Amino acid sequence: MDNRELFVEMQQSIVNYDEAEAIRLAKMTLEKGIDPALAINEGFAKGIQIVGNMFGKDEIYLPELVMSADAMTAATDILGEAIKKSGGKAKYLAKGIAGTVKGDIHVIGINLVATFLVANGFDIEFLGVDIPSSVFVEKARELKADIILLSALLTTTMPSQKEVIDDLKEAGIRENVKVIVGGAPVSQDWADKIGADGYGQNASAAVDVAKKLLGI
């Protein structure tokens, strides 16, 4: 099997939301000595992009999208770790952090956003859920992040998005980073009200907004 055929199989493992197959192919990549960054970009990332297009056309639904994202994450975790151990650095469009704000434990939406951004060439560190504002600020400073993605799935946690923006200002780094907000109760009006740079209605939209904000 040549590399091109292997990359196609990687794409298909994501389209088929086959996590076990994605893991097998990721490990095969390392065994064959293929550049793991190339495997991500030419294989798995293209698969999740196909899935995103299918979701946008209502050809698949959220459960399938989540399973595909899980398969993508499982594969890229293996390959990303290999990149770090080798001391190599993949080429990224921009660096960012993503997470669900303080008081909110919903993970599916923001995890999808992070996965889609990675698939489109971004280096995104997913911080998790129920993340205090101080952690977003500290990580943004530490990583010199270009973008921050803040998710809130409850109306009661939406103010935490504003808190992060306010704390970025207080820390003197607000002008260095673009902030994108999202979540079921969030809207463009809310984003404008709290001074966010952008609003992502869904994972695909968040990618488009991030690229536009960064001039990519």
PAGU-185409 format. One record per atom (N, C-alpha, C): residue number from 1; atom name; x, y, z. Coordinates in steps of 0.001 Angstrom, whole numbers. Example, Ala and Ser with C-alpha at 12.3 -4.5 7.8 and 13.67 -1.06 7.14 Angstrom:
PT|1|N|13190|-5690|7800;
PT|1|CA|12300|-4500|7800;
PT|1|C|13200|-3300|7800;
PT|2|N|12850|-2250|7080;
PT|2|CA|13670|-1060|7140;
PT|2|C|12900|30|7870;
//
This chain:
PT|1|N|841|-1196|0;
PT|1|CA|0|0|0;
PT|1|C|882|1255|0;
PT|2|N|699|2150|-996;
PT|2|CA|1481|3375|-993;
PT|2|C|810|4411|-89;
PT|3|N|1516|5505|133;
PT|3|CA|1017|6516|1061;
PT|3|C|-324|7095|631;
PT|4|N|-510|7279|-648;
PT|4|CA|-1754|7859|-1144;
PT|4|C|-2948|6978|-786;
PT|5|N|-2781|5677|-950;
PT|5|CA|-3860|4747|-601;
PT|5|C|-4126|4765|904;
PT|6|N|-3046|4890|1677;
PT|6|CA|-3181|4933|3128;
PT|6|C|-3949|6185|3558;
PT|7|N|-3650|7301|2921;
PT|7|CA|-4346|8543|3254;
PT|7|C|-5841|8440|2946;
PT|8|N|-6167|7781|1849;
PT|8|CA|-7578|7585|1488;
PT|8|C|-8279|6732|2548;
PT|9|N|-7590|5698|3025;
PT|9|CA|-8165|4847|4068;
PT|9|C|-8373|5644|5360;
PT|10|N|-7446|6551|5634;
PT|10|CA|-7605|7414|6811;
PT|10|C|-8863|8269|6678;
PT|11|N|-9015|8875|5522;
PT|11|CA|-10215|9683|5272;
PT|11|C|-11468|8852|5492;
PT|12|N|-11459|7641|4938;
PT|12|CA|-12634|6785|5006;
PT|12|C|-12941|6346|6432;
PT|13|N|-11911|6176|7250;
PT|13|CA|-12144|5772|8636;
PT|13|C|-12906|6855|9391;
PT|14|N|-12661|8102|9036;
PT|14|CA|-13374|9209|9672;
PT|14|C|-14791|9307|9117;
PT|15|N|-14929|9167|7816;
PT|15|CA|-16259|9209|7187;
PT|15|C|-17144|8084|7721;
PT|16|N|-16520|6930|8017;
PT|16|CA|-17258|5772|8553;
PT|16|C|-17354|5811|10074;
PT|17|N|-16874|6909|10684;
PT|17|CA|-16776|7051|12148;
PT|17|C|-16315|5759|12824;
PT|18|N|-15195|5247|12279;
PT|18|CA|-14627|3996|12771;
PT|18|C|-13373|4318|13589;
PT|19|N|-13548|4498|14884;
PT|19|CA|-12447|4908|15743;
PT|19|C|-11346|3865|15799;
PT|20|N|-11708|2591|15876;
PT|20|CA|-10705|1529|15946;
PT|20|C|-9838|1515|14694;
PT|21|N|-10457|1722|13531;
PT|21|CA|-9711|1738|12278;
PT|21|C|-8811|2976|12209;
PT|22|N|-9307|4096|12684;
PT|22|CA|-8501|5318|12687;
PT|22|C|-7260|5135|13550;
PT|23|N|-7419|4507|14685;
PT|23|CA|-6290|4249|15578;
PT|23|C|-5294|3298|14914;
PT|24|N|-5808|2261|14267;
PT|24|CA|-4936|1295|13591;
PT|24|C|-4109|1985|12507;
PT|25|N|-4751|2860|11745;
PT|25|CA|-4057|3544|10660;
PT|25|C|-3053|4569|11195;
PT|26|N|-3372|5188|12312;
PT|26|CA|-2428|6127|12929;
PT|26|C|-1172|5387|13371;
PT|27|N|-1361|4229|13978;
PT|27|CA|-216|3429|14413;
PT|27|C|581|2917|13213;
PT|28|N|-118|2563|12138;
PT|28|CA|553|2106|10928;
PT|28|C|1422|3223|10345;
PT|29|N|926|4440|10449;
PT|29|CA|1679|5598|9971;
PT|29|C|3050|5662|10634;
PT|30|N|3055|5474|11941;
PT|30|CA|4313|5538|12687;
PT|30|C|5212|4353|12352;
PT|31|N|4604|3176|12184;
PT|31|CA|5382|1978|11850;
PT|31|C|6060|2114|10489;
PT|32|N|5375|2799|9555;
PT|32|CA|5907|2960|8201;
PT|32|C|6852|4159|8085;
PT|33|N|6983|4909|9174;
PT|33|CA|7879|6050|9156;
PT|33|C|7368|7232|8364;
PT|34|N|6048|7316|8197;
PT|34|CA|5442|8439|7478;
PT|34|C|5364|9643|8412;
PT|35|N|5586|10820|7873;
PT|35|CA|5492|12048|8658;
PT|35|C|4084|12142|9266;
PT|36|N|3971|12134|10595;
PT|36|CA|2644|12161|11219;
PT|36|C|1850|13418|10892;
PT|37|N|2527|14546|10729;
PT|37|CA|1830|15782|10374;
PT|37|C|1210|15661|8981;
PT|38|N|1929|15007|8081;
PT|38|CA|1416|14793|6724;
PT|38|C|196|13880|6762;
PT|39|N|242|12855|7604;
PT|39|CA|-886|11932|7733;
PT|39|C|-2131|12655|8248;
PT|40|N|-1926|13557|9201;
PT|40|CA|-3059|14320|9721;
PT|40|C|-3659|15192|8626;
PT|41|N|-2810|15935|7936;
PT|41|CA|-3294|16903|6950;
PT|41|C|-3875|16253|5695;
PT|42|N|-3215|15194|5225;
PT|42|CA|-3643|14566|3970;
PT|42|C|-4647|13435|4165;
PT|43|N|-4722|12923|5382;
PT|43|CA|-5622|11809|5640;
PT|43|C|-6796|12158|6520;
PT|44|N|-6574|12153|7815;
PT|44|CA|-7668|12312|8772;
PT|44|C|-8380|13658|8657;
PT|45|N|-7626|14742|8454;
PT|45|CA|-8246|16067|8367;
PT|45|C|-9191|16161|7181;
PT|46|N|-8795|15589|6069;
PT|46|CA|-9671|15624|4891;
PT|46|C|-10939|14811|5137;
PT|47|N|-10810|13760|5953;
PT|47|CA|-11987|12962|6289;
PT|47|C|-12997|13758|7090;
PT|48|N|-12534|14510|8095;
PT|48|CA|-13464|15274|8926;
PT|48|C|-14055|16430|8142;
PT|49|N|-13329|16945|7159;
PT|49|CA|-13877|17988|6305;
PT|49|C|-15023|17450|5454;
PT|50|N|-14866|16220|4972;
PT|50|CA|-15940|15571|4212;
PT|50|C|-17166|15396|5100;
PT|51|N|-16928|14940|6323;
PT|51|CA|-18014|14733|7274;
PT|51|C|-18725|16057|7574;
PT|52|N|-17949|17121|7735;
PT|52|CA|-18541|18427|7995;
PT|52|C|-19444|18879|6865;
PT|53|N|-19017|18634|5637;
PT|53|CA|-19844|18986|4481;
PT|53|C|-21124|18156|4446;
PT|54|N|-21008|16885|4796;
PT|54|CA|-22189|16012|4830;
PT|54|C|-23181|16483|5884;
PT|55|N|-22650|16900|7035;
PT|55|CA|-23502|17391|8106;
PT|55|C|-24206|18675|7684;
PT|56|N|-23478|19526|6982;
PT|56|CA|-24060|20779|6512;
PT|56|C|-25173|20572|5511;
PT|57|N|-25125|19452|4787;
PT|57|CA|-26159|19139|3790;
PT|57|C|-27256|18238|4364;
PT|58|N|-27217|18011|5688;
PT|58|CA|-28191|17151|6369;
PT|58|C|-28154|15709|5873;
PT|59|N|-26973|15282|5402;
PT|59|CA|-26817|13901|4963;
PT|59|C|-26503|12983|6136;
PT|60|N|-25969|13564|7212;
PT|60|CA|-25764|12849|8463;
PT|60|C|-26230|13751|9600;
PT|61|N|-26311|13202|10803;
PT|61|CA|-26825|13976|11925;
PT|61|C|-25798|14040|13055;
PT|62|N|-26144|14730|14119;
PT|62|CA|-25185|15013|15181;
PT|62|C|-24508|13758|15756;
PT|63|N|-25224|12675|16018;
PT|63|CA|-24537|11491|16572;
PT|63|C|-23404|10994|15676;
PT|64|N|-23641|10974|14350;
PT|64|CA|-22596|10539|13421;
PT|64|C|-21439|11540|13410;
PT|65|N|-21771|12821|13471;
PT|65|CA|-20737|13850|13491;
PT|65|C|-19847|13700|14720;
PT|66|N|-20459|13437|15864;
PT|66|CA|-19702|13269|17107;
PT|66|C|-18801|12046|17025;
PT|67|N|-19321|10949|16484;
PT|67|CA|-18508|9731|16374;
PT|67|C|-17317|9943|15435;
PT|68|N|-17538|10698|14355;
PT|68|CA|-16440|10997|13438;
PT|68|C|-15390|11849|14131;
PT|69|N|-15850|12819|14915;
PT|69|CA|-14922|13678|15650;
PT|69|C|-14125|12873|16667;
PT|70|N|-14775|11917|17303;
PT|70|CA|-14076|11061|18264;
PT|70|C|-12990|10242|17572;
PT|71|N|-13304|9728|16387;
PT|71|CA|-12319|8951|15629;
PT|71|C|-11144|9838|15230;
PT|72|N|-11460|11043|14800;
PT|72|CA|-10421|12006|14419;
PT|72|C|-9520|12323|15612;
PT|73|N|-10128|12569|16760;
PT|73|CA|-9365|12911|17964;
PT|73|C|-8455|11762|18388;
PT|74|N|-8978|10534|18327;
PT|74|CA|-8195|9361|18724;
PT|74|C|-6949|9222|17850;
PT|75|N|-7123|9452|16554;
PT|75|CA|-5987|9324|15636;
PT|75|C|-4982|10460|15817;
PT|76|N|-5484|11680|15920;
PT|76|CA|-4577|12823|16022;
PT|76|C|-3871|12874|17370;
PT|77|N|-4470|12312|18398;
PT|77|CA|-3787|12231|19691;
PT|77|C|-2519|11394|19563;
PT|78|N|-2633|10272|18866;
PT|78|CA|-1488|9381|18671;
PT|78|C|-407|10059|17833;
PT|79|N|-835|10660|16740;
PT|79|CA|136|11286|15842;
PT|79|C|712|12566|16433;
PT|80|N|-119|13310|17145;
PT|80|CA|370|14534|17777;
PT|80|C|1417|14247|18822;
PT|81|N|1223|13180|19584;
PT|81|CA|2189|12791|20597;
PT|81|C|3514|12400|19944;
PT|82|N|3425|11746|18806;
PT|82|CA|4642|11349|18086;
PT|82|C|5407|12577|17599;
PT|83|N|4683|13582|17163;
PT|83|CA|5320|14826|16705;
PT|83|C|6081|15476|17859;
PT|84|N|5444|15524|19029;
PT|84|CA|6079|16135|20204;
PT|84|C|7330|15375|20623;
PT|85|N|7238|14042|20645;
PT|85|CA|8372|13226|21079;
PT|85|C|9561|13363|20139;
PT|86|N|9277|13564|18866;
PT|86|CA|10357|13673|17888;
PT|86|C|10976|15066|17874;
PT|87|N|10313|15974|18591;
PT|87|CA|10813|17347|18613;
PT|87|C|10409|18123|17387;
PT|88|N|9604|17505|16546;
PT|88|CA|9159|18170|15326;
PT|88|C|8005|19117|15588;
PT|89|N|7801|20004|14670;
PT|89|CA|6699|20961|14789;
PT|89|C|5905|20970|13490;
PT|90|N|4627|20699|13620;
PT|90|CA|3769|20774|12441;
PT|90|C|3537|22242|12094;
PT|91|N|3256|22512|10840;
PT|91|CA|2979|23876|10417;
PT|91|C|1490|24166|10609;
PT|92|N|1195|25217|11359;
PT|92|CA|-185|25567|11651;
PT|92|C|-502|26969|11150;
PT|93|N|-1771|27173|10825;
PT|93|CA|-2219|28496|10401;
PT|93|C|-2185|29472|11572;
PT|94|N|-2601|28985|12732;
PT|94|CA|-2668|29831|13920;
PT|94|C|-2802|28937|15143;
PT|95|N|-2544|29521|16294;
PT|95|CA|-2606|28781|17552;
PT|95|C|-3764|29302|18394;
PT|96|N|-4469|28383|19074;
PT|96|CA|-5586|28824|19888;
PT|96|C|-5904|27885|21034;
PT|97|N|-6833|28332|21868;
PT|97|CA|-7326|27511|22969;
PT|97|C|-8848|27506|22915;
PT|98|N|-9430|26435|23427;
PT|98|CA|-10884|26300|23413;
PT|98|C|-11356|25618|24685;
PT|99|N|-12532|25982|25133;
PT|99|CA|-13081|25343|26316;
PT|99|C|-14462|25852|26652;
PT|100|N|-15110|25155|27553;
PT|100|CA|-16414|25581|28064;
PT|100|C|-16184|26407|29325;
PT|101|N|-16881|27516|29424;
PT|101|CA|-16617|28468|30504;
PT|101|C|-17036|27949|31877;
PT|102|N|-16604|28683|32891;
PT|102|CA|-16865|28341|34292;
PT|102|C|-18352|28099|34543;
PT|103|N|-18636|26978|35240;
PT|103|CA|-20005|26652|35611;
PT|103|C|-20749|25803|34607;
PT|104|N|-20125|25545|33446;
PT|104|CA|-20792|24803|32372;
PT|104|C|-19994|23541|32066;
PT|105|N|-20659|22405|32003;
PT|105|CA|-19940|21143|31788;
PT|105|C|-20268|20475|30452;
PT|106|N|-20912|21206|29546;
PT|106|CA|-21223|20640|28232;
PT|106|C|-19967|20607|27368;
PT|107|N|-19749|19507|26683;
PT|107|CA|-18482|19319|25977;
PT|107|C|-18619|19079|24482;
PT|108|N|-19743|18514|24025;
PT|108|CA|-19833|18063|22635;
PT|108|C|-19596|19191|21641;
PT|109|N|-20290|20315|21809;
PT|109|CA|-20189|21393|20834;
PT|109|C|-18793|21947|20691;
PT|110|N|-18166|22309|21790;
PT|110|CA|-16847|22922|21731;
PT|110|C|-15788|21920|21301;
PT|111|N|-15985|20659|21635;
PT|111|CA|-15050|19622|21189;
PT|111|C|-15096|19485|19673;
PT|112|N|-16290|19582|19102;
PT|112|CA|-16437|19531|17645;
PT|112|C|-15749|20737|17004;
PT|113|N|-15947|21894|17605;
PT|113|CA|-15321|23110|17077;
PT|113|C|-13799|22955|17059;
PT|114|N|-13238|22485|18171;
PT|114|CA|-11788|22293|18253;
PT|114|C|-11311|21292|17201;
PT|115|N|-12062|20208|17038;
PT|115|CA|-11689|19181|16057;
PT|115|C|-11702|19738|14639;
PT|116|N|-12725|20512|14311;
PT|116|CA|-12824|21081|12966;
PT|116|C|-11723|22105|12708;
PT|117|N|-11369|22859|13726;
PT|117|CA|-10278|23820|13553;
PT|117|C|-8950|23100|13324;
PT|118|N|-8710|22039|14081;
PT|118|CA|-7496|21233|13882;
PT|118|C|-7474|20669|12463;
PT|119|N|-8636|20199|12004;
PT|119|CA|-8725|19638|10654;
PT|119|C|-8452|20679|9584;
PT|120|N|-8635|21940|9931;
PT|120|CA|-8416|23013|8966;
PT|120|C|-7081|23728|9176;
PT|121|N|-6181|23084|9914;
PT|121|CA|-4822|23597|10004;
PT|121|C|-4495|24455|11201;
PT|122|N|-5384|24492|12197;
PT|122|CA|-5120|25255|13409;
PT|122|C|-4521|24353|14482;
PT|123|N|-3711|24945|15348;
PT|123|CA|-3182|24251|16517;
PT|123|C|-4048|24673|17702;
PT|124|N|-4958|23807|18111;
PT|124|CA|-5912|24144|19160;
PT|124|C|-5698|23258|20386;
PT|125|N|-5516|23890|21538;
PT|125|CA|-5443|23147|22795;
PT|125|C|-6820|23203|23451;
PT|126|N|-7432|22036|23611;
PT|126|CA|-8751|21961|24229;
PT|126|C|-8575|21884|25737;
PT|127|N|-9063|22887|26440;
PT|127|CA|-8850|22974|27883;
PT|127|C|-9840|22151|28689;
PT|128|N|-11004|21836|28098;
PT|128|CA|-11998|21044|28803;
PT|128|C|-13232|21863|29145;
PT|129|N|-13908|21464|30212;
PT|129|CA|-15153|22124|30609;
PT|129|C|-14999|22774|31992;
PT|130|N|-15931|23669|32301;
PT|130|CA|-15935|24344|33603;
PT|130|C|-14591|25030|33868;
PT|131|N|-14124|25770|32869;
PT|131|CA|-12800|26397|32951;
PT|131|C|-12907|27831|33486;
PT|132|N|-12238|28144|34577;
PT|132|CA|-12253|29504|35130;
PT|132|C|-11626|30500|34160;
PT|133|N|-12052|31736|34250;
PT|133|CA|-11522|32783|33390;
PT|133|C|-10010|32893|33515;
PT|134|N|-9503|32763|34730;
PT|134|CA|-8062|32906|34955;
PT|134|C|-7243|31895|34158;
PT|135|N|-7800|30699|33953;
PT|135|CA|-7090|29663|33195;
PT|135|C|-7024|30042|31716;
PT|136|N|-8139|30554|31182;
PT|136|CA|-8120|31014|29783;
PT|136|C|-7054|32097|29602;
PT|137|N|-7004|33032|30522;
PT|137|CA|-6048|34133|30421;
PT|137|C|-4615|33622|30532;
PT|138|N|-4360|32753|31506;
PT|138|CA|-3017|32223|31706;
PT|138|C|-2546|31430|30490;
PT|139|N|-3442|30594|29953;
PT|139|CA|-3088|29782|28790;
PT|139|C|-2869|30645|27552;
PT|140|N|-3706|31663|27394;
PT|140|CA|-3563|32555|26245;
PT|140|C|-2198|33234|26275;
PT|141|N|-1779|33654|27459;
PT|141|CA|-483|34309|27612;
PT|141|C|662|33302|27399;
PT|142|N|515|32126|28017;
PT|142|CA|1565|31104|27938;
PT|142|C|1800|30641|26506;
PT|143|N|722|30395|25768;
PT|143|CA|826|29849|24417;
PT|143|C|915|30924|23345;
PT|144|N|745|32189|23759;
PT|144|CA|682|33297|22795;
PT|144|C|-390|32985|21750;
PT|145|N|-1565|32669|22258;
PT|145|CA|-2675|32247|21411;
PT|145|C|-3142|33359|20481;
PT|146|N|-3542|32947|19289;
PT|146|CA|-4122|33885|18325;
PT|146|C|-5633|33996|18506;
PT|147|N|-6248|32875|18933;
PT|147|CA|-7704|32870|19112;
PT|147|C|-8083|32125|20393;
PT|148|N|-9208|32526|20951;
PT|148|CA|-9796|31826|22091;
PT|148|C|-11242|31526|21737;
PT|149|N|-11658|30294|21941;
PT|149|CA|-13039|29893|21666;
PT|149|C|-13719|29546|22975;
PT|150|N|-14791|30275|23273;
PT|150|CA|-15503|30135|24547;
PT|150|C|-16903|29606|24311;
PT|151|N|-17210|28476|24909;
PT|151|CA|-18530|27869|24758;
PT|151|C|-19355|28014|26027;
PT|152|N|-20649|28295|25852;
PT|152|CA|-21591|28337|26968;
PT|152|C|-22903|27733|26487;
PT|153|N|-23353|26691|27157;
PT|153|CA|-24592|26017|26753;
PT|153|C|-25767|26378|27642;
PT|154|N|-25528|27200|28640;
PT|154|CA|-26589|27611|29563;
PT|154|C|-26637|29133|29618;
PT|155|N|-27833|29693|29713;
PT|155|CA|-27947|31146|29821;
PT|155|C|-27266|31648|31097;
PT|156|N|-27247|30812|32114;
PT|156|CA|-26652|31216|33395;
PT|156|C|-25129|31285|33342;
PT|157|N|-24530|30630|32339;
PT|157|CA|-23063|30654|32243;
PT|157|C|-22562|31607|31160;
PT|158|N|-23469|32174|30392;
PT|158|CA|-23055|33127|29351;
PT|158|C|-22239|34300|29901;
PT|159|N|-22574|34846|31086;
PT|159|CA|-21773|35954|31619;
PT|159|C|-20297|35594|31826;
PT|160|N|-20005|34307|31956;
PT|160|CA|-18609|33893|32120;
PT|160|C|-17800|34176|30856;
PT|161|N|-18470|34212|29710;
PT|161|CA|-17776|34571|28475;
PT|161|C|-17307|36026|28549;
PT|162|N|-18177|36879|29040;
PT|162|CA|-17816|38290|29203;
PT|162|C|-16689|38447|30227;
PT|163|N|-16729|37628|31261;
PT|163|CA|-15697|37690|32296;
PT|163|C|-14318|37416|31710;
PT|164|N|-14238|36449|30817;
PT|164|CA|-12954|36133|30189;
PT|164|C|-12452|37334|29394;
PT|165|N|-13343|37936|28624;
PT|165|CA|-12956|39100|27818;
PT|165|C|-12484|40244|28712;
PT|166|N|-13215|40491|29785;
PT|166|CA|-12834|41552|30721;
PT|166|C|-11472|41264|31363;
PT|167|N|-11244|40001|31705;
PT|167|CA|-9981|39637|32349;
PT|167|C|-8805|39705|31373;
PT|168|N|-9074|39431|30097;
PT|168|CA|-8030|39582|29078;
PT|168|C|-7617|41048|28973;
PT|169|N|-8606|41934|29068;
PT|169|CA|-8313|43376|29033;
PT|169|C|-7467|43772|30241;
PT|170|N|-7883|43278|31403;
PT|170|CA|-7170|43616|32641;
PT|170|C|-5732|43107|32608;
PT|171|N|-5548|41953|31956;
PT|171|CA|-4210|41368|31868;
PT|171|C|-3354|42044|30795;
PT|172|N|-3975|42921|30009;
PT|172|CA|-3241|43656|28986;
PT|172|C|-2947|42882|27724;
PT|173|N|-3710|41793|27485;
PT|173|CA|-3452|40988|26282;
PT|173|C|-4668|40867|25367;
PT|174|N|-5697|41648|25659;
PT|174|CA|-6925|41539|24853;
PT|174|C|-6673|41827|23371;
PT|175|N|-5812|42801|23102;
PT|175|CA|-5571|43183|21713;
PT|175|C|-4762|42141|20946;
PT|176|N|-4194|41196|21665;
PT|176|CA|-3338|40191|21014;
PT|176|C|-4096|38954|20553;
PT|177|N|-5355|38836|20927;
PT|177|CA|-6084|37597|20673;
PT|177|C|-7506|37874|20211;
PT|178|N|-7991|37038|19312;
PT|178|CA|-9371|37136|18843;
PT|178|C|-10227|36170|19667;
PT|179|N|-11357|36656|20129;
PT|179|CA|-12250|35841|20950;
PT|179|C|-13520|35509|20169;
PT|180|N|-13795|34203|20069;
PT|180|CA|-15005|33738|19387;
PT|180|C|-15877|33035|20413;
PT|181|N|-17147|33406|20471;
PT|181|CA|-18073|32789|21424;
PT|181|C|-19115|31962|20681;
PT|182|N|-19656|30964|21392;
PT|182|CA|-20671|30115|20790;
PT|182|C|-21404|29330|21849;
PT|183|N|-22392|28566|21407;
PT|183|CA|-23222|27789|22316;
PT|183|C|-24690|28020|22001;
PT|184|N|-25537|27111|22412;
PT|184|CA|-26952|27157|22060;
PT|184|C|-27638|28487|22355;
PT|185|N|-27453|29097|23541;
PT|185|CA|-28162|30338|23829;
PT|185|C|-27443|31589|23324;
PT|186|N|-26256|31423|22774;
PT|186|CA|-25428|32553|22357;
PT|186|C|-25851|33033|20970;
PT|187|N|-25735|34320|20740;
PT|187|CA|-26122|34902|19459;
PT|187|C|-25110|35968|19051;
PT|188|N|-25260|36461|17829;
PT|188|CA|-24396|37537|17366;
PT|188|C|-24608|38793|18218;
PT|189|N|-25852|39040|18604;
PT|189|CA|-26150|40205|19449;
PT|189|C|-25392|40122|20775;
PT|190|N|-25356|38910|21363;
PT|190|CA|-24645|38728|22622;
PT|190|C|-23143|38938|22416;
PT|191|N|-22621|38401|21327;
PT|191|CA|-21206|38558|21018;
PT|191|C|-20854|40041|20900;
PT|192|N|-21704|40788|20225;
PT|192|CA|-21476|42229|20068;
PT|192|C|-21546|42936|21419;
PT|193|N|-22503|42537|22237;
PT|193|CA|-22731|43182|23535;
PT|193|C|-21533|43037|24471;
PT|194|N|-20902|41875|24453;
PT|194|CA|-19807|41637|25405;
PT|194|C|-18436|41950|24809;
PT|195|N|-18421|42365|23557;
PT|195|CA|-17149|42750|22945;
PT|195|C|-16340|41610|22375;
PT|196|N|-17010|40490|22042;
PT|196|CA|-16307|39377|21394;
PT|196|C|-15995|39765|19948;
PT|197|N|-14995|39135|19373;
PT|197|CA|-14624|39429|17988;
PT|197|C|-15497|38692|16991;
PT|198|N|-16042|37542|17411;
PT|198|CA|-16842|36761|16486;
PT|198|C|-17782|35809|17191;
PT|199|N|-18727|35288|16412;
PT|199|CA|-19717|34330|16915;
PT|199|C|-19769|33153|15960;
PT|200|N|-19645|31939|16523;
PT|200|CA|-19726|30737|15704;
PT|200|C|-20998|29976|15989;
PT|201|N|-21883|29931|15026;
PT|201|CA|-23168|29257|15219;
PT|201|C|-23011|27746|15321;
PT|202|N|-22004|27213|14627;
PT|202|CA|-21710|25780|14681;
PT|202|C|-20232|25589|14355;
PT|203|N|-19791|24335|14306;
PT|203|CA|-18370|24056|14116;
PT|203|C|-17838|24604|12793;
PT|204|N|-18568|24382|11724;
PT|204|CA|-18122|24870|10416;
PT|204|C|-18069|26388|10382;
PT|205|N|-19092|27012|10963;
PT|205|CA|-19137|28477|10985;
PT|205|C|-17977|29032|11798;
PT|206|N|-17634|28368|12897;
PT|206|CA|-16535|28832|13746;
PT|206|C|-15216|28826|12979;
PT|207|N|-15024|27828|12139;
PT|207|CA|-13806|27769|11319;
PT|207|C|-13767|28964|10371;
PT|208|N|-14898|29234|9712;
PT|208|CA|-14958|30355|8771;
PT|208|C|-14705|31684|9481;
PT|209|N|-15295|31843|10659;
PT|209|CA|-15119|33077|11423;
PT|209|C|-13665|33245|11844;
PT|210|N|-13053|32157|12327;
PT|210|CA|-11657|32213|12763;
PT|210|C|-10741|32615|11610;
PT|211|N|-10945|32030|10466;
PT|211|CA|-10120|32356|9290;
PT|211|C|-10301|33804|8892;
PT|212|N|-11538|34277|8915;
PT|212|CA|-11814|35659|8534;
PT|212|C|-11161|36643|9500;
PT|213|N|-11298|36362|10785;
PT|213|CA|-10732|37257|11799;
PT|213|C|-9220|37347|11725;
PT|214|N|-8596|36220|11367;
PT|214|CA|-7127|36175|11302;
PT|214|C|-6584|36457|9909;
PT|215|N|-7494|36718|8969;
PT|215|CA|-7066|37036|7620;
PT|215|C|-6418|35874|6901;
PT|216|N|-6920|34674|7188;
PT|216|CA|-6345|33460|6588;
PT|216|C|-7138|33046|5351;
//
